[in-house]
C-alpha cells in the first residue's frame, strides 16, 4: 500500500510539472517556468523516495533525496525573487 502512495505522489508531481510547463509554453509567464522546474525536481525526488524505500532497501538515498528537494525548492525561490524584482 505504501508503494502505491509513493508512486501516486510521483505521478501527481509529474502531472503538475507537465501542466505548469505547458502553461508556460502557451503564455510565456516565467513564474510558470520556475514552478514547473520546481515540480520536475520534486518528481525526481518522489521517484527517489520510491526507489529508496521500496526497491533498494539496503542503500540509503536520503542525502540524495534531500539534495534534490532542496535544489528544486531553491529553483522556485530563485524564480520568486527574480520575478519580484522585475
C-alpha positions in Angstrom: 0.0 0.0 0.0 2.8 2.4 0.8 4.4 1.8 -2.6 1.2 2.9 -4.3 1.2 6.1 -2.3 4.8 6.8 -3.3 4.0 6.2 -6.9 0.9 8.4 -6.8 2.9 11.2 -5.3 5.4 10.9 -8.1 2.7 10.9 -10.8 0.9 13.8 -9.2 4.0 15.9 -9.2 4.8 14.9 -12.8 1.3 15.9 -13.8 1.7 19.3 -12.0 5.0 19.8 -13.7 3.6 19.0 -17.1 0.7 21.3 -16.7 2.8 24.2 -15.5 5.3 23.8 -18.3 2.6 23.5 -20.8 1.1 26.7 -19.4 4.5 28.4 -19.7 4.8 27.3 -23.4 1.4 28.8 -24.2 1.6 32.1 -22.2 5.4 32.7 -21.6 4.8 33.6 -18.0 8.2 33.0 -16.3 6.7 32.2 -12.9 5.1 29.1 -14.6 8.5 28.1 -15.8 10.1 28.3 -12.3 7.2 26.4 -10.8 7.3 23.8 -13.5 11.0 23.3 -13.0 10.5 23.0 -9.2 7.8 20.3 -9.7 10.1 18.5 -12.2 12.7 18.3 -9.4 10.1 17.2 -6.9 9.1 14.5 -9.3 12.6 13.2 -9.3 12.7 13.4 -5.5 9.5 11.4 -5.3 10.8 8.8 -7.6 13.9 8.6 -5.4 11.7 8.0 -2.4 10.1 5.1 -4.2 13.5 3.7 -5.2 15.0 4.2 -1.8 12.2 2.7 0.3 10.7 0.1 -2.0 13.3 -1.0 -4.5 16.7 -0.6 -2.9 16.2 -1.3 0.8 19.9 -1.8 1.5 21.0 1.6 0.2 20.3 4.8 1.9 19.4 7.5 -0.7 18.2 10.1 1.9 21.1 12.6 1.3 20.4 12.4 -2.5 16.6 12.8 -1.9 17.3 15.8 0.4 19.6 17.4 -2.1 17.1 17.0 -4.9 14.3 18.5 -2.9 16.5 21.4 -1.7 17.7 22.2 -5.3 14.1 22.1 -6.5 12.9 24.5 -3.9 15.9 26.7 -4.4 14.9 27.0 -8.1 11.4 28.1 -7.1 12.8 30.5 -4.5 15.2 32.0 -7.1 12.3 32.4 -9.5 10.1 34.1 -7.0 12.9 36.5 -6.0 13.8 37.1 -9.7 10.2 37.8 -10.7 9.6 40.1 -7.8 12.5 42.4 -8.8 11.2 42.9 -12.3 
